[in-house]
């Protein structure tokens, strides 16, 4: 199983969790410290696919996925990156 790193690549408005561009989190089976739980719930299904070797046909790089948090007024966009063993 690969590790997945979530990196904030865009943040508009005012994030209640104070996430900012450049923040990184290791995604595992539990919400990482300081990561908004709403964002984690959005990221987790995509991270699981990457952790177990899957990919998404709409992504150019099979080791990445781009996912936004569910706040439409203050969206935080994350890049998920599978680390290769």
NORDALIN-V718608 format. One line per field, one symbol per residue. phi: phi as a letter, one per 40 degrees, with the letter a starting at -180 (. if undefined). psi: psi as a letter, one per 30 degrees, with the letter a starting at -180 (. if undefined). Layout:
phi: ???
psi: ???
This chain:
phi: .ccbbbbcbaabgbcccgcbdhcbaccbcbccdgcdcccdcccdccccdcdbgcabccccbccbabbbcccccbcbbbbcbcccc
psi: kllkkkkkfkkkbjkfghklkfkkkkkbflklkgkkeeeeeeeeeeeeeeegfllkffkejfglkkkllgjfeikkkkkkkkkk.
